[in-house]
Amino acid sequence: MSFLKLNKGFFIAIIGLVLINILLEYYYLNFICPKYFYAGFVLDFSFVKYFESKAWFTGLLFVSLIINKKSSFIGALYLFLLLMIFVPGHIIYSYSNGMRQVFY
């Protein structure tokens, strides 16, 4: 259980990333889809792709714990890249029933 020990700031960053993920999903459902439907932001929800993207998100958060154990700077950079690249991509992938080739 020693690998689960992490500093308080990194734990707060992980909780913040999860909350931002939830807020972005809410924003996509209630604001982006209705307003920008004509531009291709459709709501074609797929449970399989939703759970697949959540499994990836959980796995990548677990990897961030391991990375942070080695170097806190690289762990913070990894979380930032998750926030900027992965989180929006997996929301669009799961809620618009996107292609797997783009996700992987």
Phi and psi restraints in degrees (value plus and minus 20) as a CYANA .aco file:
   2 SER   PHI     -91.0   -51.0
   2 SER   PSI     -42.3    -2.3
   3 PHE   PHI     -94.9   -54.9
   3 PHE   PSI     -33.6     6.4
   4 LEU   PHI    -106.9   -66.9
   4 LEU   PSI     -27.0    13.0
   5 LYS   PHI     -93.8   -53.8
   5 LYS   PSI     103.3   143.3
   6 LEU   PHI    -163.2  -123.2
   6 LEU   PSI     142.9   182.9
   7 ASN   PHI     -96.3   -56.3
   7 ASN   PSI     141.2   181.2
   8 LYS   PHI     -85.5   -45.5
   8 LYS   PSI     -58.5   -18.5
   9 GLY   PHI     -82.8   -42.8
   9 GLY   PSI     -60.7   -20.7
  10 PHE   PHI     -89.1   -49.1
  10 PHE   PSI     -57.8   -17.8
  11 PHE   PHI     -82.8   -42.8
  11 PHE   PSI     -61.4   -21.4
  12 ILE   PHI     -85.0   -45.0
  12 ILE   PSI     -57.3   -17.3
  13 ALA   PHI     -84.7   -44.7
  13 ALA   PSI     -59.7   -19.7
  14 ILE   PHI     -86.2   -46.2
  14 ILE   PSI     -64.5   -24.5
  15 ILE   PHI     -81.9   -41.9
  15 ILE   PSI     -61.1   -21.1
  16 GLY   PHI     -82.3   -42.3
  16 GLY   PSI     -59.9   -19.9
  17 LEU   PHI     -84.4   -44.4
  17 LEU   PSI     -59.7   -19.7
  18 VAL   PHI     -86.0   -46.0
  18 VAL   PSI     -62.0   -22.0
  19 LEU   PHI     -85.9   -45.9
  19 LEU   PSI     -60.1   -20.1
  20 ILE   PHI     -83.5   -43.5
  20 ILE   PSI     -57.6   -17.6
  21 ASN   PHI     -80.9   -40.9
  21 ASN   PSI     -65.4   -25.4
  22 ILE   PHI     -84.0   -44.0
  22 ILE   PSI     -63.3   -23.3
  23 LEU   PHI     -85.4   -45.4
  23 LEU   PSI     -58.7   -18.7
  24 LEU   PHI     -88.0   -48.0
  24 LEU   PSI     -54.8   -14.8
  25 GLU   PHI     -84.7   -44.7
  25 GLU   PSI     -63.6   -23.6
  26 TYR   PHI     -81.6   -41.6
  26 TYR   PSI     -63.5   -23.5
  27 TYR   PHI     -83.6   -43.6
  27 TYR   PSI     -60.6   -20.6
  28 TYR   PHI     -84.6   -44.6
  28 TYR   PSI     -62.9   -22.9
  29 LEU   PHI     -88.8   -48.8
  29 LEU   PSI     -60.9   -20.9
  30 ASN   PHI    -119.6   -79.6
  30 ASN   PSI     -38.9     1.1
  31 PHE   PHI    -142.1  -102.1
  31 PHE   PSI     -68.6   -28.6
  32 ILE   PHI     -89.3   -49.3
  32 ILE   PSI     -71.6   -31.6
  33 CYS   PHI     -79.9   -39.9
  33 CYS   PSI     -70.2   -30.2
  34 PRO   PHI     -85.6   -45.6
  34 PRO   PSI     -57.0   -17.0
  35 LYS   PHI    -102.3   -62.3
  35 LYS   PSI     -57.0   -17.0
  36 TYR   PHI    -134.0   -94.0
  36 TYR   PSI      12.6    52.6
  37 PHE   PHI     -80.6   -40.6
  37 PHE   PSI     -57.6   -17.6
  38 TYR   PHI     -86.4   -46.4
  38 TYR   PSI     -41.9    -1.9
  39 ALA   PHI    -111.9   -71.9
  39 ALA   PSI     -15.7    24.3
  40 GLY   PHI      84.5   124.5
  40 GLY   PSI     -17.9    22.1
  41 PHE   PHI    -107.4   -67.4
  41 PHE   PSI      62.9   102.9
  42 VAL   PHI    -116.6   -76.6
  42 VAL   PSI     142.6   182.6
  43 LEU   PHI    -129.5   -89.5
  43 LEU   PSI      76.5   116.5
  44 ASP   PHI    -147.5  -107.5
  44 ASP   PSI      54.5    94.5
  45 PHE   PHI     -88.7   -48.7
  45 PHE   PSI     118.8   158.8
  46 SER   PHI    -149.1  -109.1
  46 SER   PSI      98.2   138.2
  47 PHE   PHI     -82.2   -42.2
  47 PHE   PSI     -59.0   -19.0
  48 VAL   PHI     -82.2   -42.2
  48 VAL   PSI     -67.6   -27.6
  49 LYS   PHI     -91.1   -51.1
  49 LYS   PSI     -50.1   -10.1
  50 TYR   PHI     -85.2   -45.2
  50 TYR   PSI     -68.3   -28.3
  51 PHE   PHI     -89.7   -49.7
  51 PHE   PSI     -52.3   -12.3
  52 GLU   PHI     -83.8   -43.8
  52 GLU   PSI     -64.3   -24.3
  53 SER   PHI     -90.0   -50.0
  53 SER   PSI     -53.7   -13.7
  54 LYS   PHI     -88.8   -48.8
  54 LYS   PSI     -54.8   -14.8
  55 ALA   PHI     -86.0   -46.0
  55 ALA   PSI     -62.5   -22.5
  56 TRP   PHI     -81.2   -41.2
  56 TRP   PSI     -64.1   -24.1
  57 PHE   PHI     -82.0   -42.0
  57 PHE   PSI     -64.7   -24.7
  58 THR   PHI     -84.4   -44.4
  58 THR   PSI     -62.7   -22.7
  59 GLY   PHI     -83.2   -43.2
  59 GLY   PSI     -61.7   -21.7
  60 LEU   PHI     -89.4   -49.4
  60 LEU   PSI     -51.3   -11.3
  61 LEU   PHI     -87.4   -47.4
  61 LEU   PSI     -57.5   -17.5
  62 PHE   PHI     -85.1   -45.1
  62 PHE   PSI     -59.3   -19.3
  63 VAL   PHI     -83.7   -43.7
  63 VAL   PSI     -55.6   -15.6
  64 SER   PHI     -84.2   -44.2
  64 SER   PSI     -51.8   -11.8
  65 LEU   PHI     -84.2   -44.2
  65 LEU   PSI     -61.4   -21.4
  66 ILE   PHI     -88.5   -48.5
  66 ILE   PSI     -61.6   -21.6
  67 ILE   PHI     -85.0   -45.0
  67 ILE   PSI     -60.9   -20.9
  68 ASN   PHI     -85.1   -45.1
  68 ASN   PSI     -49.2    -9.2
  69 LYS   PHI     -84.2   -44.2
  69 LYS   PSI     -54.8   -14.8
  70 LYS   PHI    -100.7   -60.7
  70 LYS   PSI     -65.3   -25.3
  71 SER   PHI    -171.7  -131.7
  71 SER   PSI     102.1   142.1
  72 SER   PHI     -90.2   -50.2
  72 SER   PSI     -51.2   -11.2
  73 PHE   PHI     -86.3   -46.3
  73 PHE   PSI     -66.5   -26.5
  74 ILE   PHI     -86.3   -46.3
  74 ILE   PSI     -55.7   -15.7
  75 GLY   PHI     -83.7   -43.7
  75 GLY   PSI     -61.7   -21.7
  76 ALA   PHI     -86.8   -46.8
  76 ALA   PSI     -59.7   -19.7
  77 LEU   PHI     -84.3   -44.3
  77 LEU   PSI     -60.4   -20.4
  78 TYR   PHI     -81.9   -41.9
  78 TYR   PSI     -64.7   -24.7
  79 LEU   PHI     -83.8   -43.8
  79 LEU   PSI     -57.9   -17.9
  80 PHE   PHI     -83.3   -43.3
  80 PHE   PSI     -63.0   -23.0
  81 LEU   PHI     -86.4   -46.4
  81 LEU   PSI     -55.9   -15.9
  82 LEU   PHI     -80.1   -40.1
  82 LEU   PSI     -63.5   -23.5
  83 LEU   PHI     -85.3   -45.3
  83 LEU   PSI     -63.2   -23.2
  84 MET   PHI    -103.6   -63.6
  84 MET   PSI     -49.5    -9.5
  85 ILE   PHI    -131.0   -91.0
  85 ILE   PSI     -73.0   -33.0
  86 PHE   PHI     -96.2   -56.2
  86 PHE   PSI     -65.2   -25.2
  87 VAL   PHI     -80.0   -40.0
  87 VAL   PSI     -71.2   -31.2
  88 PRO   PHI     -84.6   -44.6
  88 PRO   PSI     -56.4   -16.4
  89 GLY   PHI     -84.3   -44.3
  89 GLY   PSI     -62.3   -22.3
  90 HIS   PHI     -95.8   -55.8
  90 HIS   PSI     -44.1    -4.1
  91 ILE   PHI     -89.3   -49.3
  91 ILE   PSI     -66.8   -26.8
  92 ILE   PHI     -84.7   -44.7
  92 ILE   PSI     -58.2   -18.2
  93 TYR   PHI     -81.6   -41.6
  93 TYR   PSI     -65.6   -25.6
  94 SER   PHI    -102.7   -62.7
  94 SER   PSI     -53.2   -13.2
  95 TYR   PHI    -108.3   -68.3
  95 TYR   PSI     -40.9    -0.9
  96 SER   PHI    -130.0   -90.0
  96 SER   PSI      -9.9    30.1
  97 ASN   PHI      35.4    75.4
  97 ASN   PSI      30.5    70.5
  98 GLY   PHI     -91.6   -51.6
  98 GLY   PSI     152.2   192.2
  99 MET   PHI     -95.7   -55.7
  99 MET   PSI     125.3   165.3
 100 ARG   PHI     -90.7   -50.7
 100 ARG   PSI     -48.6    -8.6
 101 GLN   PHI     -81.8   -41.8
 101 GLN   PSI     -56.4   -16.4
 102 VAL   PHI     -93.0   -53.0
 102 VAL   PSI     -56.5   -16.5
 103 PHE   PHI     -89.7   -49.7
 103 PHE   PSI     -61.6   -21.6
